[in-house]
Amino acid sequence: MKYVDLRSDTVTHPTAAMRKAMYEAEVGDDVYQEDPTISRLEALGAQLTGKEAGLFMTSGTMGNQIAAMVHTKKSDEIICEAESHIYYFEVAGLACLSGAQARPLVGDKGILSADQIRGAIRGIDIHVPDTGLICLENTHNRAGGTCYTKEGLAAIREVATAHHIPIHMDGARIFNAAVAQGVPVDALTCYADSVQFCLSKGLGAPVGSLLVGKREFIEKARRFRKMLGGGLRQAGILAAAGILALTDMVDRLGEDHDNARILGLALADLGLKIDVSTIQTNIIMVDVAATGKTAKELVDEFKTNGIKVNAFGEYKIRMVTHYGVTREDIDYVIGVTARIVKG
């Protein structure tokens, strides 16, 4: 059976052009920093985000955790949103790898304000940890793909600068945030000291993320990457797809956003509970309690109809649009959902 797979944008397949580029990639040993294709990808990622240097990572989680390792010392505290990826989905990596504790704050639809962050910064007191890092997730996954604005980021940057605290941006889907707001990506990344962004989600590459920041920061990150087993050899085979992800796949993200909004509004019209104000990019969070069925039951029912979605709670499912999901697929999902809702 052919499925419409809305579980995540991680299920995208590389384009034909990516496969060809991977086959033909010029490679070398990247641990010796001799892979020319990796070097081109890292330079491109740094240029687009307005940073001095970049470093290829096997995953966004690795990029986030290494950033925290570089920015903080043991016993520091990291301010983050309560359902942010770095806190919720990264296996307590902050505590295990950095020896830092998280200070989770509940954001407004996943978005933290400058005032919230200012109020959470620790003072000088031997009884409390130092605030070592502010981490912002843009877009915010569990909040439904919501975005930080330039104005919000600028206000947070002002607070961070006043307190001499670095900002790391988990920008796994930062290009979605930029496209949704009609701004170049560096208009958002300029407020962060370091940024991690994924090549393997909406941009369609098969593997990888980039960590970008100042050159000195990246050299420290390179050492931690080696420690964690992330030093790769002929990684240019992967980087070749990443280059095309950044040059060919960014502009089309708007199509995914349009599909998400069409789908979300249609499901809301069917009586499912959706905060449509959160459908800013390519993620839809759907409360299915009104159907009288649990999320798990609906996941199974959708699957029997050729649709894959993820449960995100007892009565919540997540749907993510991405490369490979067409408008015809969206219409099909709407039709199937109507039949399920109406019984």
ROPAKOL-506782 format. One line per 8 residues: their letters; for each residue x, z, y of N, C-alpha, C. Coordinates in steps of 0.2 Angstrom, whole numbers, plus 5000, padded with zeros to 4 digits. Each point is the difference from the previous one (the first is absolute). Layout:
BEGIN
a	X/Z/Y/X/Z/Y/X/Z/Y  ...
end
This chain:
BEGIN
mkyvdlrs	5004/5000/4994/4996/5000/5006/5004/5000/5006  4999/4996/5005/5003/5000/5007/4997/5006/5004  5004/5004/5002/4998/5006/5004/5001/4998/5008  4995/5003/5004/5002/5001/5007/5003/5007/5001  5006/5000/5001/5004/5007/5000/5001/5003/5007  4995/5005/5001/5000/5003/5007/5004/5007/4999  5003/5001/4995/5003/5007/4999/5005/5001/5006  5004/4995/5001/5005/5001/5005/5003/4994/5002
dtvthpta	5004/4999/5006/5004/4994/5002/5006/5000/4996  5002/5005/4996/5006/5000/4996/4999/4995/4994  4994/4998/4999/4999/4995/4994/5001/4993/5002  5002/4999/5006/5001/4993/5002/5006/4997/4996  4999/4993/4999/5006/4996/4996/5004/4996/5005  5006/4999/4999/5004/4996/5004/4998/4993/5001  5001/4997/5006/4998/4993/5001/5004/4996/4996  4998/4993/4999/5004/4995/4997/5007/5000/5004
amrkamye	5000/5000/5006/5006/4999/5004/5004/5006/4999  4998/5006/4999/5004/5006/4999/5003/4999/4993  4997/4998/4995/5003/4999/4993/5005/4995/5001  4999/4995/5003/5006/4995/5001/5006/5002/5003  4998/5004/5006/5006/5003/5004/5004/5005/4995  4996/5004/4996/5003/5005/4996/5005/4996/4995  4998/4995/4997/5003/4996/4995/5007/4997/5003  4999/4998/5007/5006/4997/5003/5004/5005/5004
aevgddvy	4999/5006/5000/5003/5005/5005/5007/5000/4999  5004/5000/5005/5007/5002/5000/5001/5007/5000  5004/5003/4995/5000/5007/4998/5008/5002/5000  5000/5007/5000/5007/5003/5000/4998/5007/4998  5006/5004/4999/4999/5007/4998/4998/5004/5007  4994/5003/5000/4998/5003/5006/5003/5007/5001  5002/5003/4995/5003/5007/5001/5007/4999/5003  5003/4994/4999/5006/4998/5004/4998/4997/5007
qedptisr	4994/5000/5001/4997/4996/5006/5002/4993/5001  5000/4997/4994/5002/4993/4999/4994/4995/4999  4994/5002/5000/4994/4996/4999/4998/4997/5006  5001/4993/5001/4998/4998/5007/4993/4999/5001  4996/5000/4995/4992/4999/5001/4998/5007/5002  5002/5005/4997/4998/5007/5002/5002/5001/5007  5006/4998/5002/5002/5001/5007/4996/4997/5005  4998/4994/4998/4995/4996/5004/4993/5004/5001
lealgaql	4998/5002/4994/4993/5004/5000/5001/5006/5005  5005/5004/4999/5001/5006/5003/5001/4999/5008  5003/4994/5002/5001/4999/5007/4993/4997/5003  4997/4997/4996/4993/4997/5002/4995/5006/5001  5000/5005/4996/4996/5005/5000/5001/5005/5006  5007/5001/5002/5002/5003/5005/4998/4997/5007  5001/4993/5000/4999/4996/5006/4992/5001/5002  4996/4999/4995/4993/5000/5001/4997/5007/5002
tgkeaglf	5003/5005/4998/4998/5007/5002/5004/5003/5006  5005/4996/5002/5004/5002/5006/5005/5006/4999  5002/5000/4993/5005/5005/4998/5007/4997/4999  5005/5004/5000/5007/4997/4999/5002/4998/4993  4997/5003/4995/5002/4998/4993/4994/5001/4996  5001/4997/4994/4995/5002/4994/5003/5001/4994  4996/5002/4995/5003/5002/4993/4994/4998/4995  5001/4996/4995/4995/4998/4995/4999/5006/4996
mtsgtmgn	4994/5002/4998/4998/5005/4996/4996/4997/4994  5000/5004/4994/4996/4997/4995/4992/5002/5001  4999/5005/5004/4993/5001/5001/4999/5004/5007  4994/5000/5002/4998/5004/5007/5002/5007/4999  4998/5003/4994/5001/5007/4999/5008/5002/5000  5004/4995/4998/5007/5001/5000/5002/5000/5008  4997/4996/5003/5002/4999/5007/4998/5006/5004  4994/5003/4999/4998/5006/5004/5004/5006/4998
qiaamvht	5001/5001/4994/5004/5006/4997/5007/4999/5003  5003/4995/5000/5007/4999/5002/5000/5001/5008  4995/4998/5003/5000/5001/5008/5000/5008/5001  4996/5003/4996/4999/5008/5001/5007/5003/4998  5003/4998/4995/5007/5002/4998/5005/5000/5006  5000/4994/5003/5004/4999/5006/4999/5004/5006  4993/5000/5002/4998/5003/5006/5000/5008/5000  5000/5003/4994/4999/5007/4999/5005/5004/4997
kksdeiic	5000/5006/5000/5004/5005/4996/4996/5004/4996  5003/5004/4995/4996/5004/4996/4997/5006/5004  4994/5001/4999/4995/5006/5003/4997/4997/5006  5001/4994/5002/4996/4997/5006/4993/4999/4998  4996/4999/5005/4993/4998/4999/4998/4993/5003  4996/4997/4996/4998/4993/5002/4993/5000/5002  4998/4998/5006/4993/4999/5002/4998/4993/4997  4994/5001/4997/4997/4993/4997/4993/5001/5000
eaeshiyy	4996/4995/4999/4993/5001/4999/4998/5002/4993  4994/5004/4999/4999/5003/4994/4999/4996/4994  4998/4994/5001/4999/4995/4995/5005/4994/5000  5005/5001/5003/5005/4995/5001/5003/4998/4993  5003/4994/5000/5003/4998/4993/5006/5005/4999  5004/5001/5005/5006/5004/4998/4999/5007/4998  4994/5002/5002/4998/5007/4997/4996/5000/4994  4995/4995/5000/4995/5000/4995/5002/4997/4993
fevaglac	5004/4994/5001/5001/4996/4994/5008/4999/4998  5004/5004/5003/5007/4999/4998/5003/5006/4996  4996/5003/4996/5003/5005/4995/5004/5005/5003  4998/5003/5005/5003/5006/5004/5007/4998/5001  5002/4994/5002/5007/4997/5001/5003/5004/5006  4996/5002/5005/5003/5003/5006/5003/5007/4998  4996/5003/4995/5003/5007/4998/5006/4999/4995  4999/4995/4996/5005/4999/4995/5006/4997/5002
lsgaqarp	5000/4995/5004/5006/4996/5002/5003/5002/5007  4996/5002/5005/5002/5002/5006/5001/5008/5001  4996/5003/4995/5000/5008/5001/4996/5002/5006  4996/4995/5003/4996/5002/5006/4993/5001/4997  4996/5004/5005/4993/5001/4998/4996/4996/5005  4994/4998/4998/4995/4996/5004/4996/5004/5004  4998/4998/5006/4995/5004/5004/4995/4995/5001  4995/4999/4995/4995/4996/5001/4994/5001/5005
lvgdkgil	4999/4996/5004/4994/5000/5005/4995/4995/4999  4994/5002/5001/4994/4996/4999/4999/4996/5006  5001/4993/4999/4999/4996/5005/4993/4997/5001  4999/4997/5006/4993/4996/5001/5000/4994/4996  4997/4999/4995/5000/4994/4995/5007/4998/4999  5004/5005/4998/5007/5000/4998/5005/4999/5006  4998/5000/5006/5004/4999/5006/5002/5007/5003  5006/5002/5001/5002/5006/5004/5000/4998/5007
sadqirga	4999/5005/5004/5000/5000/5007/5007/5003/5003  5002/4999/5006/5006/5003/5003/4999/5007/5000  4994/5002/5002/4998/5007/5001/5001/5004/4994  4997/4997/4994/5000/5003/4994/5008/5002/4998  5004/4995/5001/5007/5000/4998/5003/5005/5004  4999/5000/5007/5003/5005/5004/4999/5007/4998  4993/5001/4998/4998/5007/4998/5003/5002/4993  5003/4995/4996/5002/5002/4994/5008/5001/5000
irgidihv	5003/4998/5005/5008/5000/5001/5002/5008/5000  5004/5002/4996/5002/5007/4999/5005/5002/5006  4999/5006/5002/5004/5003/5006/5007/5002/4996  5004/5003/5005/5006/5003/4997/4999/5007/4998  5000/5001/4993/4999/5006/4997/5003/5000/4993  5003/5006/4999/5004/5000/4993/4995/5000/4994  4993/5002/5001/4996/5000/4995/4997/4993/4998  5001/4995/5004/4996/4994/4998/5005/4994/5000
pdtglicl	4998/4995/4996/5004/4994/4999/5001/4996/5007  5005/4996/5000/5001/4996/5006/4996/4994/4999  4997/4997/5005/4996/4994/4999/5005/4994/5000  5001/4997/4995/5006/4995/4999/4998/4993/5001  4993/4998/4999/4998/4993/4999/4992/5000/5002  4998/4995/5003/4993/4998/5000/4999/4993/4996  4996/5000/4996/4998/4994/4996/4993/4998/5001  5000/4993/5002/4993/4997/5002/4999/4994/4995
enthnrag	4994/5000/4997/4999/4994/4995/4995/4995/5004  5003/4994/5000/4996/4995/5004/5001/4993/4996  4994/4998/4997/4994/5003/5000/4999/5005/4995  4995/5004/5001/4999/5006/4996/4995/4998/4994  5003/5001/4994/4997/4997/4994/4994/5004/4998  5000/5007/4999/4994/5004/4998/4995/5000/5005  5002/4999/5006/4994/5000/5006/4997/4993/5000  5002/4995/4996/4997/4994/5000/5003/4994/5004
gtcytkeg	5007/5001/5001/5004/4995/5004/4999/5000/5007  4999/5006/5003/5000/5001/5007/5007/5000/5003  5000/4998/5007/5006/4999/5003/5002/5004/5006  5006/5002/5001/5002/5003/5006/5001/4994/5006  4998/5002/5006/5000/4995/5005/5007/5001/5004  5002/4995/5004/5006/5001/5004/4999/5006/5004  4994/5001/5003/5000/5006/5005/5001/5007/4996  4997/5000/4994/5000/5006/4996/5007/5002/4998
laaireva	5004/4994/4998/5007/5001/4998/5004/5002/5006  4999/4997/5006/5004/5001/5006/4999/5008/5001  4994/5003/5000/4999/5007/5001/5004/5004/4995  5000/4998/4994/5003/5004/4995/5008/5000/5001  5002/4994/5002/5007/4999/5001/5003/5004/5006  4995/5001/5005/5002/5005/5006/5001/5007/4997  4995/5002/4996/5001/5007/4997/5006/5001/4996  5001/4995/4996/5006/5000/4995/5007/5000/5004
tahhipih	5000/4996/5005/5006/5000/5004/5001/5006/5004  4995/5003/5003/5001/5007/5003/5002/5005/4996  4999/5000/4993/5002/5005/4996/5006/4998/4995  5002/4994/5002/5006/4997/4996/4999/5000/4992  4994/4997/4999/4998/5000/4993/4999/4992/4998  5003/4998/4995/5000/4993/4998/4993/4998/4997  4998/4994/5001/4994/4997/4997/5001/4995/4994  4997/5001/4995/5001/4995/4994/4993/4997/5000
mdgarifn	4999/4993/4999/4994/4997/4999/5000/4997/4993  4995/5003/4996/4998/4997/4994/4996/4994/5002  5003/4994/5001/4996/4994/5002/5000/4995/4994  4997/5003/4994/4999/4996/4994/4996/4994/5002  4995/5001/5004/4996/4994/5002/5000/4999/5008  5006/5001/5002/5001/5000/5008/4998/4993/5002  5001/4995/4996/4999/4993/5003/4992/4999/5000  4996/5003/4996/4993/5000/5000/4998/5004/5007
aavaqgvp	5003/5005/5002/4999/5004/5006/5001/4995/5006  5006/4996/5000/5002/4996/5005/4995/4994/5001  4998/4997/4995/4996/4994/5000/4993/5003/5002  4997/5005/4998/4994/5003/5001/4999/5001/5008  5006/5002/5003/5000/5002/5007/5002/4994/5005  5002/4995/4996/5002/4994/5004/5007/5001/5004  5004/5004/4997/5007/5001/5003/5005/4998/4996  5006/4999/5002/5006/4999/4996/5002/5007/4997
vdaltcya	5003/5000/4994/5001/5006/4996/5004/5005/5004  5005/4997/5003/5005/5005/5004/4996/5003/5006  4994/4998/5002/4997/5004/5005/4997/5007/4997  5000/5000/4993/4998/5006/4997/5006/5004/4997  5005/4997/4997/5006/5003/4997/5005/5003/5005  4999/4997/5007/5005/5003/5005/5000/5007/5001  4994/5003/4998/4999/5007/5001/5003/5005/4995  5003/4997/4995/5002/5004/4994/5008/4999/4999
dsvqfcls	5003/5005/4998/5007/5000/4999/5002/4996/4993  4995/5000/4996/5001/4997/4993/4993/4997/4998  5000/4995/4997/4994/4997/4997/5001/4997/4993  4996/5002/4996/5000/4997/4993/4994/4995/5000  5001/4994/4997/4994/4995/4999/5001/4997/4994  4994/4998/4997/5000/4997/4993/4999/4992/5001  5004/4997/4995/4999/4993/5000/4996/4998/4994  4998/5005/4996/4996/4998/4994/4993/5002/5000
kglgapvg	4997/5001/5006/4993/5001/5000/4997/4994/5003  4997/5000/5006/4996/4995/5003/5005/4994/5001  5006/5001/5000/5005/4994/5002/5002/4996/4993  4998/5003/4994/5000/4996/4994/5007/5000/4996  5005/5003/5003/5006/5000/4996/4999/5004/4994  5004/4998/4994/4999/5004/4994/5003/5007/5000  5005/5001/5004/5004/5007/5000/5003/5001/5006  5000/5006/5003/5004/5002/5005/4997/5002/5006
sllvgkre	5004/5004/5004/4998/5003/5007/5007/5000/5004  4999/5000/5006/5006/5001/5005/5000/5007/5003  5005/5003/5001/5001/5006/5005/5004/4997/5006  4998/5001/5006/5004/4998/5006/5001/5006/5004  5005/4999/5004/5001/5005/5005/5007/4999/5004  5003/5005/5003/5007/4999/5003/5005/4999/4994  5005/4997/5002/5005/4998/4995/5003/5006/4996  5002/5005/5004/5002/5006/4997/4995/5003/4995
fiekarrf	4994/5000/5002/4995/5003/4996/4999/4996/4993  5001/4993/5001/5000/4996/4994/5006/5001/4995  5005/5001/5003/5006/5002/4996/5000/5006/4996  4997/5005/5003/4998/5006/4996/4995/4999/4995  4995/4996/5002/4995/4998/4995/5003/4997/4994  5004/4995/5001/5004/4997/4995/5003/5004/4994  5003/5006/5003/5003/5005/4995/4995/5003/4996  4994/5002/5003/4995/5003/4997/4996/4995/4995
rkmlgggl	5000/4994/5002/4997/4995/4995/5004/5000/4994  5007/5000/5001/5004/5000/4994/4999/5006/4995  5000/5006/5004/4999/5006/4996/4993/5000/4996  4995/4996/5002/4994/5000/4997/4999/4994/4995  5006/4996/4999/5000/4995/4995/4997/4993/5003  5000/5000/5007/4997/4994/5003/5005/4995/5002  5006/5001/4998/5005/4995/5001/4999/4994/4995  4999/4994/5003/4998/4994/4996/5006/4995/5000
rqagilaa	5000/4996/4995/5005/4995/5000/4998/4993/5003  4998/4995/4996/4998/4994/5002/4993/5000/5003  4999/5004/5005/4993/5001/5002/4997/4995/5005  5005/4995/5001/4997/4995/5004/4994/4996/4997  5000/5000/4994/4994/4997/4996/4994/5003/5003  5000/5006/5001/4994/5004/5003/4999/4999/5007  5006/5000/5004/5000/4999/5007/4997/4993/5002  5002/4995/4996/4997/4993/5002/4993/5000/5001
agilaltd	4996/5004/4995/4993/5000/5001/4998/5004/5006  5004/5006/5002/4999/5004/5005/5000/4996/5007  5005/4996/5000/5001/4996/5007/4994/4995/5001  4997/4997/4995/4994/4996/5001/4994/5005/5001  5000/5006/4997/4995/5004/5002/4999/5001/5008  5006/5001/5003/5000/5002/5007/5000/4993/5004  5001/4994/4998/5000/4994/5004/4993/4997/4999  4997/5000/4994/4995/4996/4998/4993/5004/4999
mvdrlged	5000/5006/4999/4994/5004/4997/4997/5005/5005  5003/5001/5006/4998/5004/5005/4994/4998/5003  5000/4994/5003/4994/4997/5004/4994/5000/4996  5000/4999/4993/4994/4999/4996/4997/5007/4999  5003/5006/5002/4997/5006/4999/4993/5001/5003  4999/4996/5006/4993/5001/5003/4995/4997/4995  5001/4996/4996/4995/4998/4995/4998/5006/4996  5004/5004/4997/4999/5005/4996/4996/5005/5004
hdnarilg	5001/5001/5007/4996/5005/5004/4993/4997/5001  4999/4994/5001/4994/4997/5000/4996/5001/4994  5003/4999/4994/4996/5001/4994/4998/5007/4999  5005/5005/5002/4998/5007/4999/4994/5002/5004  5000/4997/5006/4994/5002/5005/4994/4997/4997  5000/4994/4998/4994/4997/4997/4998/5004/4994  5004/5001/4996/4998/5004/4994/4998/5007/5002  5003/5004/5004/4998/5006/5002/4993/5001/5003
laladlgl	4999/4995/5005/4994/5000/5003/4994/4998/4995  5001/4996/4996/4995/4998/4995/4998/5006/4995  5006/5003/4998/4998/5006/4996/4997/5006/5004  5001/5000/5006/4997/5005/5004/4992/4998/5001  4999/4994/5000/4993/4997/5001/4996/5002/4993  5004/5000/4995/4997/5002/4993/4998/5007/4999  5002/5004/5005/4999/5007/5000/5005/5005/4998  5006/4997/4998/5006/5004/4999/5003/5003/5006
kidvstiq	5003/5006/5000/5002/5003/5005/5007/4998/5002  5001/4997/5006/5007/4997/5002/5000/5002/5007  5006/5003/5002/5001/5001/5007/5004/4993/5003  4995/4996/5002/5003/4993/5002/5005/5000/5005  5001/5005/5004/5005/5001/5005/5007/5000/4998  5000/5002/4993/5007/5000/4997/5002/4993/4997  4996/4995/5000/5001/4994/4997/5004/4996/5005  5006/5002/5002/5004/4997/5005/5005/4995/4997
tniimvdv	5002/5000/4993/5004/4996/4997/4997/4997/4994  5004/5002/4994/4998/4997/4994/4997/5005/4995  4999/5006/5002/4998/5005/4995/4993/5003/5001  4996/5001/4995/4993/5002/5001/4999/5006/4996  4998/5006/5002/4998/5006/4997/4992/5000/4999  4998/5001/4994/4993/4999/4999/4997/5007/4997  4996/5003/5003/4996/5006/4997/4994/4998/4996  5001/5001/4993/4995/4997/4996/4995/5005/4997
aatgktak	4999/5006/5003/4996/5005/4998/4993/4998/5000  4998/4996/5004/4993/4997/5001/4998/4996/4994  5004/4998/4996/4998/4996/4994/4998/5005/4994  5002/5006/5001/4999/5005/4994/5005/4999/4995  5005/4997/5001/5005/4999/4995/5007/5002/5003  5004/5002/4995/5007/5002/5002/5004/4994/5002  5006/5001/5003/5004/4995/5002/5003/4997/4993  5002/5004/4995/5002/4998/4994/4995/4995/4996
elvdefkt	4994/5003/5000/4994/4995/4997/5000/4994/5004  5000/5000/5006/5000/4993/5004/5006/4996/4999  5006/5003/4999/5006/4996/4999/4999/4996/4993  4997/5004/4995/4999/4997/4994/4995/4994/5000  4995/5001/5004/4994/4995/5001/5003/4994/5003  5004/5001/5006/5003/4995/5003/5004/4996/4995  5004/5003/4996/5005/4997/4996/4996/4995/4995  4995/5002/4997/4996/4996/4996/4997/4994/5003
ngikvnaf	5000/5000/5007/4998/4994/5003/5005/4996/5004  5006/5002/4997/5006/4996/5002/5003/5002/5007  4999/5006/5002/5003/5003/5006/5004/5006/4999  5006/5001/5003/5004/5006/4999/5000/5004/5006  4998/5006/5000/5001/5004/5006/5003/5007/4998  5002/5004/5004/5003/5007/4999/4995/5005/5002  5000/5006/4996/4996/5006/5002/5005/5004/5004  4998/5002/5006/5004/5004/5004/4996/5007/5002
geykirmv	4997/5003/4995/4996/5006/5000/4994/4999/4995  4997/5006/5000/4994/5000/4995/4995/4995/5002  4999/4999/5006/4995/4995/5003/5002/4995/5005  5007/4999/5000/5003/4995/5004/5004/4995/4997  4999/4994/5002/5004/4994/4997/5004/4997/5006  5005/4997/4998/5004/4996/5005/5000/4993/4998  4999/4995/5005/5001/4993/4999/5005/4998/5005  5005/4995/4998/5005/4998/5004/5000/4992/5000
thygvtre	4999/4997/5005/5001/4992/5000/5007/4998/5001  5002/4994/4998/5007/4998/5000/5001/4993/4998  5006/4997/5001/5001/4994/4998/4998/4998/4993  4996/4995/4999/4997/4998/4993/4993/5002/5000  4997/5004/5004/4993/5002/5000/4997/4995/5005  4995/4996/4998/4997/4995/5005/4993/5002/5002  4998/4996/5005/4993/5002/5003/4995/4999/4994  5001/4995/4996/4995/5000/4994/5001/5006/4996
didyvigv	5005/5003/4999/5001/5006/4996/4996/5006/5003  5001/5000/5007/4996/5005/5004/4993/4999/4999  4997/4994/5000/4993/4999/4999/4998/5002/4993  5004/4999/4995/4999/5002/4993/4999/5008/5000  5005/5003/5003/5000/5008/4999/4994/5002/5004  4998/4997/5005/4994/5003/5004/4994/4999/4995  4999/4994/4997/4994/4999/4995/5000/5004/4995  5006/5002/4997/5000/5004/4994/4998/5007/5002
tarivkg	5003/5002/5006/4998/5007/5003/4993/5001/5001  4997/4995/5003/4992/5000/5001/4997/5001/4993  5002/4997/4995/4996/5001/4994/5001/5007/4997  5006/5002/5001/5002/5007/4998/4996/5005/5003  5000/5000/5007/4996/5004/5004/4993/5000/4999  4997/4994/4999/4993/5000/4999/4998/5001/4993  5005/5001/4995/4998/5002/4994/4998/4995/4995
end
